[in-house]
Amino acid sequence: QDIPDGDGGFKRARRKVNLGSKAELPTKALAKQAGSRYLDAENHIIQAVRENKKLDENGFIRFEVMADKWKEFSLSYSSKGTQKIRWGHTTCWLLPAFKDMFIGDMTSESLQGFLRHLEKDTTLTGGTIDGIKQTLSLILKLAVDYGYLKINPTKGLKVPKYEAPERKIFDITTFRLILDNMRDEKHRDIIYCLAETGIRSGELAGLRIEDLDFSKGTISINRSLDRTTGLVSPTKTKSSKRTFHGSPYLMEMLKKHVAGRTKGYVFDSKRHDYVLVDTVLYNLRVALKAAGLKPDEYTLHSLRHFNTSVMDSLGISLKVLKQ
């Protein structure tokens, strides 16, 4: 490997580098990836010296380049929803502010000033600003992992205290009022299904006809659907994969939506063969507003909590409910 000799030139060197233990890199593929990342960092140092670019122990590549590396080597392993949110933070706020800046020039003081500037934007909540800070921290953490920085300058940064809005739980009277104000029958049935079963919205979107056994009156949850891409994913936990009985009313309602089909998703939409969770949420909020309630105080997950509260009132323990 060519390495700087300290006098502006280079010298050829052969050396061994410990990239990790067998427990940390159990396969050849993972070891090869770790080696590639190490050489990538070293080669950037060589290139920076040859092109007379800024080179010191605190970072020499521009933030835009580091963000692209993070997107390719780290963010790509996250869920589609997380990728959309994190890259949105990067393109909307981080790149416009730091695109051409060397990461070594990004001090804690300058970054705190950036966050203070975001606080003055009345359209941004404390939660959004905290999310932007977390994304920036993840990008610069990769720079530390790759050897571009010695420390992460985002450590110790302060953001506005974020208090999540209070979410309310439906009671029986409110739930009936919402059903009465649902203007679309299909979405009304979906809301009822979520409330009776307590399943997650992604699990309902991924519910297929093959998961229904009308002779036994059972429903099986085997998968979830990503709300942003429609791609199939495993259930949130292993225990979320389960089979349970539905009421006669619910099974008849599901049979109506199956309408003689033998395969495919139980609920669909005009443009897709599956139902769009965001469309269901929109219809719920319209019904909430029509019922004189505040839409921001409820989500589709509120129906899951409603199910738990109803089961508790019937004397069904949480342990049994989880099973």
N, C-alpha and C positions, 0 to 999 in steps of 0.2 A: 504494500500500500504506500502511496505517496503521502508524506506528511510534512507540514511546515517545519523548517529547521531552525526557525527563530531569527534568521538573518535575511528574510525576504525570499529565500529559495525553498527547495524541497529535497527531501531525501527518501530513498526507498527503505521501507521497514517491513519486517514480517513479525507479527505478534499474535498472541492468543488472547481472546477476550471471553470472559465468563458471562454468558448471556442469561443464565438462570439454571435452576436445578431440574432434574428429571420430573419432579412433581409439578414444577411450574410450566415446563415444556415437554409434555408426555409423548408427543408425536414428532416425527421428522418435519411435517408440514409446519407445525407451530414453531419449531426451532428455526426453520428456514425463514419464516416471516420475521422472527425476532432478529435474525442476522441481517436481513434486508433492511429493516428499520435502522439498525445500528450503522450499516454502511451508508445508507441514505444520508443520515446526519453527518457522518464524517466527510462524505463527498461534497456536501454543501459547504463545509468549511474550506475545503481545498478550492472549490470554484469561487468562493467569495474572495480568497486571497489572490487568485489569479486575475480576477476582474477588478481588483482594487476596491472592493466594496467594504462597507463597515464590518468589522470583525472584532468582537471582544467576547468576554465571558458571559455577557448578558443578552446575547441574541443578535443576529445579523441578517435575518430574513424578514421580509415585509409581512405584515399581518394578513394580507390577502392570500399570500402563499400558504401561511400556516393554517388559515381557515379552510382552504381547499384540501390540505392534507388531513385535517381533522374530519372533514366531510367524508373523505374516501376511506380512511383507515380506522375511524372510530364511530362516527355518527351512523355509518351505513349498517352497523350491527344492531342499531336500535329499531324499535317498532316504527311502522310507517307514520303513525300519528306523532310520535316523538320527533322523527326526522322533519316532519312538516313544521312543527312548532319551533324547534331549535334552529333550523335553517332560516325560518322566517325572522327570528331574532337577529340572525347574522346579516341577512340581506337588507333588512329594513332599518336597523340601528347601528350595528357594529361596523360593517364595511363602510358605510358613508362617513363614519367618524374616524376610523383607523386604517382604511384601505392601504395607503401608501406609507404608513409608519413602520419603522423597524420595531420588532417586538421588544428589543432591548431598550427602546426609548419609552416604553409604556410603563411608567412608574405608578406606584400605588396612589400618589398624589394626583396625577393626571387622570387616572381612572375614577377616583372619587369625585373629581370635578365633572367628569362625564355623567356619572350617576346623578349628581346634584342638578345638572342641566335637564336630565330626563324628568326629575321631580317637578320641574316647572311646566311640563307638558300636561295640561289638565285632562287630556284624553287617555293618559296612561294610569292604570291603577298601581298600587303598591305591589300587587302580585305579579303584574307584567314586568315591572322594573326588576323585581327579584329574579324573575325568569331570565331576563336579559343578562343580569349579572352572573347567574349560574352558567349560562351558555358561554360567556366570555371566560369564566373560570375553567370550563372544560377544554376550551381551545388552548389556553395557555398552560394547562396541566399537561396536555400532550406535548407541548414545546419543552417542558421540563423533562418528561419521560424520554423524549428523543435527544436530549442533550443540548437543545438550542438555548435554554435558560437554566440558571441554577436555582432560582426561586420563582414561585408563582406570585406575581404582583397583586393578584386579586385577594390574597389572604388579608383578612382584617377589614375589608371594605364594608361600609355601612349602607344599608338601604332602608327606605321607609318601612316602619312596622306594618305588616300586612295582616289584616283580620278578615278571614273568609266570611262572606255574607251568611247570615243565619238561614239554615234550610229548615223548612217546616215539614211535618209529617201529616199526611192526610188522615182524617178521621172518616168514619162511615158516611156521615152526612155530607161532608165535603166531596168525598169520592163519588157519591151518587149524583151530586150536583154537576160534577165535571162530566160524567157519562151523559147526562141529559143535555149538556151543551156541546158535545162532540158532533160536528156537522158531517163527518164522513164515517160511514158504517164500518169500513175496514179498520180505520185507525181507532175507532171506538172499541172494536173487538181486540185489537192489539193492546190497548191500554188495560182492558179487563184481564187479558191473558197475563200481562206483566204483574198485575196486582194479585191475581189468584195464585200464580205459581211462584212469584218472588224471584224469577230468573232475571239475569242481567239483559240489558237491551241487545248487546252483541250476541248473546246466546239465542235470543228470540229471532234475530235476523238470520242466524245460522241454522235455525230449526228446519229440518227437511221432512218430507212426507214419510220417508223410511223410518224416521224416529218416532212415529206415532203408531200405536197398536190399539186400534179401536175395539178389538175383541176383548182385550184385557183392560182397556181404559187407561193406558199408561203413556207417558211422555218421556223420552230419553234425551238428555242433553249430552252431545258428543263433541261439539265444536263451538267456536265463536267466529263472528265476522268482524273484520276491522271496519270501523264506521267511516273512515276516510277513503279506503281503497276497495272495500268489498272482498278483500282476500281472506281466505279461510285461515284461522289460527287455532291453536289448542285452547281449551278452556283456561280460565285464570289460574286455577289450581287443579291438582289431581282429583281432589274430592268434589270439584265442581262437575265432574263427569258423573252423571247420576241418572237414575230412572225413578219416577214417582207417578202416582195416580192423579188424574185430573177429575174434576167433578163431572157428572153427566152433562150438565149445561155447557161446560167448557169443551168437552169432547165433541158434542153436537155442533158447537160453533166452529171448531177446527175442521170438522168433516165438511161443513159448508164451504170453507175456503179451499179445501183440497179439491172438491168438485169433480170426483171421478179420476183425478190424476194419480199416477203410481210412483212418480219420482219428481224431484225438484224441491225448491224451497216452499214452505207452507204459505208464506206471505211474499208477495212480489210488488213491483212498482211499474209505472208506465215505461220507464227506460231501462230497467234492470230486472233480472230474474229473482232478485232479492229485495227486501224492503229497505229503504234508506232510513237509518235511525234518526238523522237530523230532521227528516220530514215528519216522523212521528212526534219528535220533540216540538216542532213548530205547531202541529195540530193540537198538542196538549196545551201549549201556551195560549193559543187562540181560545180554547175552551176555558182556560183559567181566567182570561181577561173577560170573556163573556159572562162568566159566573161571578164577576166582581172581585176576583182574587188577584194578587200580585204575582205575575208569571215568574219573576226572578227569585221568588221564595221557594220554588219547587223545581225539581228535575225529574227525569225518568227514573233515576235511582231512588227518588222519594217513594216510588211505588214498591220498591223492594223493602224499604223500611216499613211501609204501610202493611205489607204482608206479614212482617215479623211481629208488628204490634197486634194484628188481628189474631195470629196464631197464639201469641202470649195470652191474650184475653180468653182464648178457648182452653187454656191450660196446657198447651203444647210447649215443652221446654225447648230452649235454644239448641241444646245438644241433639235432640231428636230432629229438629228442623234442619240442622246442618247435614244430618245424614240423609 
